[in-house]
Amino acid sequence: MIGFDIEHISRIKNEERLLKKIATENEKAYIEKFKNKKEKVATLWAFKEAVFKALNVKKEKISYKDIELSHLENGKPVALLHNEASVLLNGKTIEISLTHTKDIVGAVAIIFNDVKE
């Protein structure tokens, strides 16, 4: 399954309120490190929307906070799924790609079966 979302950064009017609704404590701490907070919040929103679409699940089934954006030491974004979201992944792998321009952010989430040799 593939999920994709694109957002205009200018659509984020109240980043604090949106963060309270969708962000884990780790995500909030990560975003606080940056000057371009609105861009980071828009990216987080696009990421979570893309993962919801890839999981093919209604938002009533899982919480935004069950989907967490993290980063490896080299900066690569990774999705950490918690609670019911991790059950939906059911042993599959999820890959994430994030992008941004001056005004737009985007996210792609791809879920695929692990290949066992």
N, C-alpha and C positions, 0 to 999 in steps of 0.2 A: 504494500500500500504506500501511496505517496501523498503527502500533505504539503501545501504551499500557501503562503500568505505574504501579502505586501501591504505596507502601511505608509501613509504620509506622516512624517514626523509632526507636522503642524496640527494634525488631528488630536494630538495628546494635549489636552487643555489643563488637566490637573494630575500631574504625574504622581503626587503623593497619594491621592485617593485611589488611583489605579494600582499603584504598588501595594497598597493595603489589601486590595481585593485579590490580586493575582500572585504576589511575590512571596517566596519563602524568606526566612531570615538571612540565609546565605546569599540569596539573590540581592536583597536589599543592601547588604554589606558590600557586595561586589560593585553595585551601581554607585554607591556613595563615594567610591574612589575617583570617579570621573567628573570632569567639568561639564561634558555634554550629556547631562543626565537625561534630558528629554529624548535624545537619540537612543540611549541605552534602554529606557523604558519602552519606547516604540519597538525596539528590536526584541525585547523580552515578550511583548505582546504578540508580535508576529511569530516568534518561536512557539509560543504556547498554542496559538491558533493552528499553526502547521502541524504540530504533534496531535492535537485533537482530530484534525482532518485525517491524518495518517492512521490513527487508531480507529477511525470510523465509529466514533462513540458520541452520544449526546452529552452535552455539558452537565446534565442533571446526574449522570452516572459517576462522574469523577470531578474532583476539584481542580481548579487551576494550580493550586499549591501541591497537587500530587505529581505535577510535571515540573521538574526543576532543571534550569539551565546551569551547567557548570562548565569548567574549562580545564583541559589538561595543562601540564606545565608549559607546553609549547604553544598554548593559546587556542588549540583546537576545541571548538564547542562540543559538548556532549550532553545528552539528555539523561537525567536520573529520574526514574519513575518510581513512585511510592504508592503504597496502599493498593486500591483497586486498579490504578493505572498500570502497576507492575504486573498484576494478574492478567490484564488484557494483553500485555506484551507476550506472555506465555512462552518464554524461552527464545523469542525472536530477538533480532538485533535491530537497533534504531541508529541511523546515521543522520547527522544534522549539518546543514550548511547555512550560514548567515551572510548577508551582504548589506551594504548601505551606500548611499550617495549623500549629497548635501541635504536632500529633502525627503528621500524615500529609503525605507529599510525593507528587507525581505528575508524569508526563511523557508527552507525546504527540509522536510523530514521524510526519510524513506525507511520503511520497516520491511525486513526480509528475513526469511528463515536462515538460520545458521547452517552452513555447509559442514557436514561431518565427514571426515575422511577415514 
